[in-house]
Amino acid sequence: MKLNQIVALLALVIGLSLSSCSSDDDVNNFNPTIQISVDANTYLEDAGSITVTFTTSETFTEALEIIYEVSGSATAGEDFESLSGSITIPAGTKTITESLTIVEDDEVETSEDIVITLLSAQGTQEFLTGTTSVAITITDNDSFAYENGIFVVHEGSFFGGNASVSFVTDDLSSVSNSIFSEVNDAPLGDTAQSITFLDDKAFIVINNSQKIEVVNRYTFESIATIGGPSKDDFLNPRYMAIANGKGYVTNWADGTNSDDDFIAVLNLESYTVESTIPVSEGPEWIVSTDNTIYVAHQGGFNQNNIISVIDATSNTVETTITVADRPNSMHLVEENLFVLSGGNPAWTGNETSGQLDIINTLDNTVTSTLTFETTMHPNYLSVDGDKLYYLLDGAVYTLTTSATQLPTTPEFTGVSFYDMTVHNGKLYGVDAKDFASNGSLEVYDLSTYTLEASLEVNIVPAAVYFNDAFDF
C-alpha cells in the first residue's frame, strides 16, 4: 500500500466513527465492510429497472463514495442504460440503491451478462470484503416469427408454379399461409416436395422447378437457391439427407429412362452441386446415420424393391438390400431401420402385397419381415417412441417396434390423408381434398384417438415438419 493510501486509511479510521460509538474500544473495533447485491441473478429483457443495493456493515459520520465498474457481454446504451460508475452512501446510513434500467428491443439475441464490480470506497480497497461483484443475466423475451411451430409443405398445382409453405403455431391457434412469398416477395416455385433442416437453415426441395430453396428456418428469409430453372443440377429432386457435412438429394431423373437416376451431392458452404452418385431407378426416401446413407427405391414412374446403402465418405454405393415392392417410407430407431413397402398396386397388372421389413444397420441384413395380404397397400410409416403408425385403406394402425405380427384392428378410420406423421403424442395428417382447392391439416390426440383440430391450409398439402424453438 502506498503512503498516501495508508494516510487516507488512517484518517478514515480515526476521523470517522459510528454514530453510536461512545468508547475507545468501539473506535478500535471499527472495521466496516461494503458489499453489493441484487434481488435475483436472472431477468427477462422486459424487466424494466433492476435494483442494485450497496450495503455497509456500519454507519459513517461522513458521506462515503463508492467506485464501481460495469462489464460483461451486454452493451451499455444498447442493452441497458449506462451507469455513472460511482455512488455515495450518506452519513449515518448503511444502504443505498442504484437503478439499472434494461432496454427492451425486438431483436432476437442470446442471453447477455452485466457484471458490476466494486473497485474502491473513499479511495481505498480495504473495506471491500465479501460480495464485491454481482453478475446479472438478461434473457431475451423475443422470438422469431416461425419458431416453435409446424411447417406444412404444399405441392400446389403441377405446372401451376404455386407451391407454398404454411406455418401453424404450436398451439394450433393460428395458420400463416405462403410464408416464403410473404417474406421474400417472390414465388416459391412449382411443386414443393420436402424440407430438410440443418442448424438454423431449411432446405426446401422444389420438384418441378428443379431446385432447392435455402432459407433461415426461423425467419424464412432466403439464403440461397441451388439449381433451377435448368435441369443441369437436379432432375425431379425428391428428398434430402445430411451426412459427412454434405447434402444428399434423391433424383428420379427422366421417367422414361431407368438408368439415369442419381443422388446429387451438395456442398453446404457454397450451395452448389459438387458431384452425383448413380443409383438404381426411383430413389425416394433417404435417411442417414453417422456417415451411412439409406435410400429407398420406390421406383419413380415404375417399380423397384431395394434399399441402397451409400458410404458418405467415399460417395459410393456399398450394397443394396432387397425388400418388398415399392418401399415408400422408412425410419431409423436406434440400430434398426424400419422400411414400409406398399407393394405393387393392382393397376400394374402384377399386384403384390405390402410389407414391413426391419433391417439391422450394424450388418445391413433384414432381421424381420411382416407381410400384409396381397390387396393391402400400406403407406406413410411414422414413429413416435416405441410405436409405429401407418395408413391403410383410410384407417390408421399402430404396433410396437418389437411386434412380431401386424395389427388386425385400426385405431381409427375414415381419413383421407395425402401424408401423415406423428410427433409427441399427436398425429398430423394432411388432406389434399380435390387437389384444386385448399386442403386441411388434421391433428389427432393419440391418447384418445380423437380429432383435436382441423385447419385450412393451401392447395395440395403434402408433408408436415416440426420447427422447434430457436436454440442459441
C-alpha positions, 0 to 999 in steps of 0.5 A: 500500500502506498503512503498516501493510501495508508494516510487516507486509511488512517484518517478514515479510521480515526476521523470517522466513527459510528454514530453510536460509538461512545468508547475507545474500544468501539473506535478500535473495533471499527472495521466496516465492510461494503458489499453489493447485491441484487434481488435475483441473478436472472431477468427477462429483457422486459424487466424494466429497472433492476435494483442494485443495493450497496450495503455497509456493515456500519454507519459513517459520520461522513458521506462515503463514495463508492467506485464501481465498474460495469462489464460483461457481454451486454452493451451499455446504451444498447442493452441497458442504460449506462451507469455513472460508475460511482455512488455515495452512501450518506452519513449515518446510513448503511444502504443505498440503491442504484437503478439499472434500467434494461432496454427492451428491443425486438431483436432476437439475441442470446442471453447477455451478462452485466457484471458490476464490480466494486473497485474502491470506497473513499479511495481505498480497497480495504473495506471491500470484503465479501460480495464485491461483484454481482453478475446479472443475466438478461434473457431475451423475451423475443422470438422469431416469427416461425419458431416453435411451430409446424411447417406444412409443405404444399405441392400446389398445382403441377405446372401451376408454379404455386407451391407454398409453405404454411406455418401453424403455431404450436398451439394450433391457434393460428395458420400463416399461409405462403410464408416464403412469398410473404417474406421474400416477395417472390414465388416459391416455385412449382411443386414443393416436395420436402424440407430438410433442416440443418442448424438454423437453415431449411432446405426446401426441395422444389420438384418441378422447378428443379431446385432447392430453396435455402432459407433461415428456418426461423425467419424464412428469409432466403439464403440461397437457391441451388439449381433451377430453372435448368435441369443441369443440377437436379432432375425431379429432386425428391428428398434430402439427407445430411451426412459427412457435412454434405447434402444428399438429394434423391433424383428420379431423373427422366421417367422414361429412362431407368438408368439415369437416376442419381443422388446429387451431392451438395456442398453446404458452404457454397450451395452448389452441386459438387458431384452425383452418385448413380443409383438404381431407378426411383430413389425416394426416401433417404435417411442417414446415420453417422456417415451411412446413407439409406435410400429407398427405391420406390421406383419413380414412374415404375417399380423397384424393391431395394434399399441402397446403402451409400458410404458418405465418405467415399460417395459410393454405393456399398450394397443394396438390400432387397425388400418388398415392392415399392418401399415408400417410407422408412425410419431409423430407431436406434440400430434398426431401420424400419422400411414400409413397402406398399407393394405393387398396386393392382393397376400394374397388372402384377399386384403384390402385397405390402410389407414391413421389413426391419433391417439391422444397420450394424450388418445391413441384413433384414432381421424381420419381415411382416407381410400384409395380404396381397390387396393391402397397400400400406403407406406413410410409416411414422414413429413416435417412441416405441410405436409405429403408425401407418395408413391403410385403406383410410384407417390408421394402425399402430404396433410396437417396434418389437411386434412380431405380427401386424395389427388386425384392428385400426385405431381409427378410420375414415381419413383421407390423408395425402401424408401423415406423421406423428410427433409427441403424442399427436398425429398430423395428417394432411388432406389434399381434398380435390387437389384444386382447392385448399386442403386441411391439416388434421391433428389427432390426440393419440391418447384418445384417438380423437380429432383435436383440430382441423385447419385450412391450409393451401392447395395440395398439402403434402408433408408436415415438419416440426420447427422447434424453438430457436436454440442459441 
